[in-house]
Amino acid sequence: MMVPPWLESLLSTAFFTICPRHRDTPRNECNMYCLDCMDDAFCFYCRSSRHKDHHVIQIRRSSYHDVVRVAEIQKVLDISGVQTYVINSARVLFLNERPQPKISSSSSSSKGVSYLCEICSRSLLDPFRFCSLGCKLVGIRKKGDTSFVVGSNKKNEEEAMKQRREGITATRLASKQQGDDEELRERSPQEMYTSSASTPPHFNSRRRKGIPHRAPFPS
């Protein structure tokens, strides 16, 4: 089983709605999810009364998108290959893909974008494969070369990240070499001779005067 049964339900759940059972109380936003019940999101008070001994994770928000702390989710899910971010001094990852214009390979190289999500082509900060848990889920269904089972593919993901780093480095070196070759081809022989010629020596216009000599006294 490469995908736990509660993951798809988690990714499709609507969070940060008002809890219908605690409308008139503070902290009533539904930002909790129970991995045992696999039901709708619930609030802080529902956790104390209905999910006291269950495995519950808390969902947070960043730029209007749902995130979960790495410290919580990595206990039950293999998150290798997913880009993580540091927000409010805590490392988090996004639940689902965030809408953005897709970047082509040519435009990404011209803009200096090194790493892209394999599913949605979102630019990444580090050599990861996916931008979110949702994109990793799609990747598992398409390729089946990774898993959410804890500890099942750590070695494979580390090797994949190493290959992505090496591939990006090789691409950058090749691009730089190509640019240098084109620059040499564009320069005419006359320009190359002119640039390589040594500059004329610089003479100091302020010459030092000789030592003055007093005229001899008449005899």
Secondary structure as UniProt FT lines:
FT   TURN            5..6
FT   HELIX           7..12
FT   TURN            20..21
FT   TURN            23..24
FT   STRAND          32..34
FT   TURN            35..37
FT   HELIX           44..50
FT   TURN            52..53
FT   STRAND          56..62
FT   TURN            63..64
FT   STRAND          65..69
FT   HELIX           70..73
FT   TURN            74..76
FT   TURN            80..81
FT   STRAND          85..87
FT   TURN            88..89
FT   STRAND          90..94
FT   HELIX           105..110
FT   TURN            111..112
FT   STRAND          115..116
FT   TURN            118..120
FT   STRAND          123..124
FT   HELIX           133..142
FT   TURN            150..151
FT   HELIX           154..186
FT   HELIX           189..196
//
